[in-house]
Structure formats: C-alpha cells, structure tokens
Amino acid sequence: MIRKITVLSFALLLSSLSGNAQAETAFNEAMQRVKTMNADQTNMAIFHGGKGTMGNNTGEKDEMPEHQVDLKPFFLDMYEVSNREYNEYLASAAPPLPEHNSGENMNAPEQPVVKVNWYDADGYCRAKGKRLPTEAEFEFALKELGKELSNHDDPYINPDDYPQLFNFFGKKDKFTYTAPTTEFSDSSINGVANLLGNVWEWTSDWYAPYQQKQRISGGEYKVLRGGSWVNTPSKNYQTFRSYNRPHSKTEFYGFRCALDSAAQ
C-alpha cells in the first residue's frame, strides 16, 4: 500500500499518469452502459453537520494542523458496498458488465467489495444517484463515533481499548479477512458500521497537505480513510490519512456512498 512517497522517478510518474488515463477511459465507457438511478435513502443515516475540528496536532505530519470545518447535512451509507450489491450493479448495465471477483476468502455476497479503484467506486455511487463522501464528512462521522463510544465529548478512540469492536489485523475480532458489511453494528454511529477497520474507503478528495488543500482541484492521489483488516490499530484511528493513485486496486480497498441532504 502506498501512503507516503518521497522519491518518484520520471519513468514511474509517466507510468502512473498513463494508468490513471486508462482507468478513467474504462470508467467513462462503463458509465455509458449503466442507467443512473434516483438515490435510495434506505440504509443511509443522516449527519446534521455543523462546525467541527478536522485534523490532529499530535498525529502524523499530514494530519496537522487542526482546523475548523463547517459541514452541511449529509447522508452516509450505513454499510460498505457488498459484493452482492456491486455485482447487481454490474449486471444492470446494458449489455451487462463482467462479474467482479474480490478474491479468495473475500468474495462472499455480504462481504465488502474490494479490488475496486476510485473510478469503480465513483461510478457505482453516481449510478445510484449518490456520490463518494468527502474526506471531511468521513472524519466528521468518525469523530461522532468516538464521542458515542466514549460517552463524552472526546472524539478520539484508542483502538487497543476496543479489540472486538472493529476488524483490524489479527484475530481478536474473530475475522481473519474482511467481515460482512453488517458486522460490528454495535460499534457504530447512527447505525453506520465499519467506519474504522474492515476496508480502507475511497473518498472524493484529492490528497494534499491541509495547508494546500483549499488551493487544489486535482492531483495524483485520492484520499482513503478508516483503516482496514490488514492494519494494526496504529493506522486505524479517526484522523489517519491514507492515499493512493485513483487507478489502484487492492484486497483492502472498498467504499460506501454519501448523499447531500435536502435539509441544506
């Protein structure tokens, strides 16, 4: 998994840009074959938004500085998109798109779909009349989860204190690979399960240090949030930021969708 890259050769840069272009072309072609639906708010939870603090002054360098955000109300899928849902979406294309295989030990119908790149995730959400969540929305939901679990206003979770409430690396959570999307509902906020652990989730944002974030409209990497089943608790906390090229696919990348609230 790519998180921090400090040296990038010219040849690798050209290769990555080519990969992004090929993935985007395939995405555009596939989208022409999929019927866009009206958004269904079933199994979505509303977050009322408002003012909040994003970032962590005691975390990784790219989590700094803490800064204020003001979010409009939004809906978030209660569950990560499953293999069943993703393959139903592919089958709805005209003509149908090939069935997706998430790989050995991770292809059960109710496990989260993995090995999907950013274009795959964005295309699915758009076809459902939804969108990918922003990085700020994802962190807002994660911090609301922290407050819920701690029963006070502290938004931070020490995952070591909750080894059986999230699917991290190891077997304390009883899952060696990805867990079904509806597991760990007891450690949810507004019914939104697996915000921490299980799979890294694509967001709509391009990656940049927070000081530069307001000035960019594109980039080379997309942000992923939430940690996954292959990570230890050190990378499964609310403000940790991961990122990779949008055409990247791994067995620990998945997604869920978001939706603007009419109450905005």
C-alpha positions in Angstrom: 0.0 0.0 0.0 1.3 3.4 -0.9 0.9 6.1 1.8 4.0 8.3 1.8 6.1 8.7 -1.3 9.1 10.9 -1.1 11.0 9.9 -4.3 9.3 9.3 -7.6 11.3 8.7 -10.8 10.2 10.4 -14.0 9.5 7.0 -15.6 7.3 5.9 -12.7 5.4 9.2 -12.9 4.7 8.7 -16.6 3.6 5.2 -15.9 1.2 6.3 -13.1 -0.3 9.0 -15.3 -0.9 6.5 -18.1 -2.6 4.1 -15.6 -4.9 6.9 -14.4 -5.8 7.8 -18.0 -6.6 4.2 -18.9 -8.7 3.7 -15.8 -10.6 6.9 -16.5 -11.3 5.9 -20.1 -12.6 2.5 -19.0 -14.7 4.2 -16.3 -16.3 6.6 -18.9 -17.0 3.8 -21.3 -18.7 1.7 -18.5 -20.8 4.6 -17.3 -22.3 4.9 -20.7 -23.7 1.4 -20.2 -25.2 1.9 -16.7 -28.5 3.5 -16.0 -28.4 6.2 -13.4 -31.0 5.8 -10.7 -32.7 8.1 -8.3 -31.0 8.0 -4.9 -32.5 5.5 -2.4 -32.0 6.6 1.2 -32.8 3.1 2.6 -29.9 2.0 4.8 -28.5 5.5 4.9 -28.0 7.6 8.1 -28.2 11.4 8.3 -25.4 13.5 9.9 -26.6 17.0 10.6 -23.2 18.5 10.1 -22.2 21.8 11.6 -18.9 23.1 12.9 -16.1 20.7 13.8 -12.4 20.3 14.1 -10.6 18.4 11.4 -7.0 17.1 11.8 -4.8 16.2 14.8 -1.9 18.2 16.1 -0.4 15.1 17.8 -0.8 12.8 14.8 1.1 12.3 11.6 2.5 15.4 9.9 -0.2 15.4 7.2 -2.9 15.4 9.9 -1.7 18.8 11.0 -2.8 21.5 11.7 -6.1 21.0 13.4 -8.6 23.3 11.6 -12.2 24.2 11.7 -14.7 22.9 9.1 -18.4 23.7 8.6 -20.3 20.8 7.0 -23.8 20.9 5.6 -26.1 18.0 6.5 -25.4 14.7 4.6 -26.4 11.1 4.4 -23.9 8.3 4.6 -24.5 4.6 3.7 -24.8 2.5 6.9 -22.8 -0.3 5.3 -19.9 -0.6 2.9 -20.9 -1.7 -0.6 -21.0 -5.5 -0.6 -20.0 -7.9 -3.4 -23.7 -8.7 -3.9 -24.6 -5.1 -4.4 -21.7 -4.4 -6.7 -22.4 -7.3 -8.9 -26.1 -6.4 -9.1 -25.0 -3.0 -10.3 -22.7 -4.5 -13.0 -25.5 -6.9 -14.1 -27.8 -3.8 -14.6 -25.6 -2.4 -17.4 -26.7 -2.7 -21.0 -25.1 -5.0 -22.0 -24.2 -6.4 -18.6 -20.6 -5.7 -17.4 -18.5 -8.7 -16.3 -19.0 -10.1 -12.8 -16.5 -8.8 -10.2 -14.4 -11.1 -8.1 -13.0 -9.8 -4.9 -10.6 -12.7 -4.5 -10.2 -15.8 -2.4 -11.7 -15.6 1.2 -13.3 -12.2 0.3 -15.9 -12.9 -2.3 -18.9 -13.9 -0.2 -22.0 -11.9 -1.2 -22.2 -9.9 2.0 -18.5 -9.2 2.4 -17.4 -5.7 1.2 -16.4 -5.5 -2.4 -12.7 -5.0 -2.7 -10.2 -4.7 -5.5 -12.1 -1.7 -6.8 -10.3 1.5 -7.8 -11.5 5.1 -7.3 -13.2 5.2 -10.7 -15.1 2.0 -9.9 -16.3 3.4 -6.6 -17.2 6.8 -8.1 -19.1 5.2 -11.0 -21.1 3.0 -8.6 -22.2 5.9 -6.4 -23.0 8.1 -9.4 -25.1 5.3 -10.9 -27.0 5.1 -7.6 -27.7 8.9 -7.7 -25.2 9.4 -4.9 -21.5 10.3 -4.6 -18.4 9.4 -2.6 -18.1 11.0 0.8 -15.7 13.9 1.2 -12.7 13.4 3.5 -14.2 16.0 5.9 -17.5 14.1 6.0 -15.8 10.8 6.7 -13.7 12.3 9.6 -16.8 14.1 11.0 -18.6 10.7 11.2 -15.5 9.0 12.7 -15.3 11.7 15.4 -19.0 11.4 16.2 -18.4 7.6 16.6 -15.6 8.4 19.1 -17.9 10.6 21.1 -20.6 7.8 21.1 -18.2 5.1 22.3 -16.6 7.2 24.9 -19.9 8.6 26.2 -18.5 12.1 26.3 -17.1 14.8 24.0 -13.7 13.1 23.4 -13.8 12.3 19.7 -10.7 10.0 19.7 -10.7 6.3 20.0 -7.8 4.2 21.2 -8.4 1.0 19.1 -6.4 -1.0 21.6 -9.3 -0.4 24.0 -11.8 -1.9 21.6 -10.2 -5.0 20.1 -13.5 -6.8 19.5 -15.5 -3.8 18.1 -13.6 -3.3 14.8 -12.0 -5.6 12.2 -8.3 -4.9 12.4 -5.2 -7.0 11.8 -5.2 -10.1 14.0 -7.9 -12.5 15.2 -9.2 -10.7 18.4 -12.2 -9.5 16.3 -12.8 -13.1 15.1 -12.2 -12.3 11.4 -9.1 -13.2 9.5 -10.1 -11.4 6.4 -13.0 -8.9 5.7 -16.1 -9.1 7.8 -19.6 -9.0 6.4 -20.7 -5.3 6.0 -23.3 -5.6 8.7 -20.9 -6.8 11.4 -19.8 -4.6 14.2 -23.1 -2.7 14.2 -22.8 -2.3 17.9 -19.8 -0.1 17.4 -21.5 2.2 15.0 -22.7 5.8 14.9 -26.3 6.3 13.7 -26.1 2.7 12.6 -23.1 3.4 10.3 -20.9 0.3 10.7 -17.3 -0.4 10.0 -16.2 3.2 9.7 -13.0 2.0 11.3 -11.3 -1.2 10.1 -12.5 -3.8 7.6 -11.6 -1.9 4.4 -10.0 1.4 3.5 -12.7 3.5 1.9 -12.3 5.8 -1.1 -13.3 9.5 -0.6 -13.9 12.1 -3.3 -10.9 14.2 -2.3 -7.6 14.6 -3.9 -4.8 14.3 -1.4 -2.8 17.3 -0.3 -1.4 18.6 2.9 -4.1 20.5 4.7 -2.2 23.8 4.2 -2.6 23.3 0.4 -5.9 21.6 0.3 -8.1 24.6 -0.4 -6.0 25.5 -3.4 -6.1 22.3 -5.4 -8.7 20.9 -7.8 -6.8 17.9 -9.0 -3.8 15.8 -8.2 -2.1 12.4 -8.4 -3.6 10.6 -5.3 -7.0 10.2 -3.9 -7.6 10.0 -0.1 -8.7 6.8 1.7 -10.0 6.7 5.2 -10.8 4.3 8.0 -8.1 1.7 8.1 -8.6 -2.0 7.2 -8.3 -5.6 8.2 -4.6 -5.7 7.3 -3.7 -2.7 9.5 -2.8 -2.6 13.2 -4.6 -0.1 15.5 -1.7 2.4 14.8 -3.3 3.2 11.5 -6.9 2.7 12.4 -7.9 5.9 14.1 -10.1 8.8 13.1 -7.6 11.3 11.7 -5.2 9.0 10.0 -5.0 9.8 6.2 -4.0 7.3 3.6 -3.8 7.8 -0.2 -3.1 6.1 -3.4 -3.4 6.6 -7.2 -7.1 6.5 -8.3 -6.5 3.5 -10.6 -5.1 1.4 -7.7 -6.9 -1.8 -6.6 -6.1 -3.9 -3.6 -7.8 -6.5 -1.4 -8.2 -3.9 1.3 -9.8 -1.0 -0.7 -13.6 -0.6 -0.7 -16.1 2.2 -0.4 -19.5 3.4 0.7 -21.6 6.3 -0.8 -22.9 9.6 0.5 -25.7 11.9 -0.4 -26.4 15.6 0.1 -29.3 16.2 2.4 -32.3 18.2 1.2 -32.2 20.0 4.5 -29.2 22.0 3.4 
